[in-house]
Amino acid sequence: MAESGAMAHGKVKWYDRQRGEGFIQRFEGPDVHVPSSALLDREPGFLIEGQSVEFELLKIPGGFRAHGVRVVNPQSRRKTGSP
């Protein structure tokens, strides 16, 4: 169940496609786990470190998990070092 239905905002701390998980650093509050099932777009390279994202918070035992993750600025999808 989502916490109050409000969207949370943060940036990708790290995401490992092979493991299918990572963490989002929230702008307000502790970091949250993001499993691949939480991504709205599963395109390869979708989540890149430092990207701004919005998501819902799901209450789980021991804290929260990201759900419905989407990139706020799709143009920021390019990989580091690319033009």
Residue pairs with C-beta under 8 A, 6 or more apart in sequence:
1 58
1 59
2 56
2 57
2 58
2 67
3 56
3 57
3 58
3 59
3 64
5 56
7 54
7 55
7 56
8 26
8 27
8 28
8 29
8 32
8 54
8 55
8 56
8 57
8 66
9 26
9 27
9 52
9 53
9 54
9 55
9 72
10 24
10 25
10 26
10 27
10 31
10 32
10 52
10 53
10 55
11 24
11 25
11 27
11 50
11 51
11 52
11 53
12 22
12 23
12 24
12 25
12 47
12 48
12 49
12 50
12 51
12 53
13 22
13 23
13 24
13 25
13 31
13 49
14 22
14 23
14 49
15 21
15 22
15 23
15 34
15 47
15 48
15 49
16 22
17 44
17 45
20 35
20 36
21 33
21 34
21 35
21 36
22 33
22 34
22 47
23 31
23 32
23 33
23 34
24 31
24 32
24 34
24 53
24 55
24 66
24 69
25 31
26 32
30 63
30 64
32 55
32 57
32 63
32 64
32 65
32 66
33 65
33 66
34 47
34 55
34 65
34 66
34 69
35 65
36 42
38 55
38 65
38 66
38 67
38 68
38 69
39 46
39 47
39 69
40 68
40 69
40 70
41 70
41 71
45 77
45 79
46 71
46 77
47 53
47 69
47 71
48 76
48 77
48 78
48 79
48 80
49 80
50 76
50 80
51 71
51 72
51 73
51 76
51 77
52 71
52 72
52 73
52 76
53 69
53 70
53 71
53 72
54 69
54 70
54 72
55 66
55 67
55 68
55 69
55 70
56 66
56 67
56 68
57 64
57 65
57 66
57 67
58 64
58 65
58 66
58 67
71 77
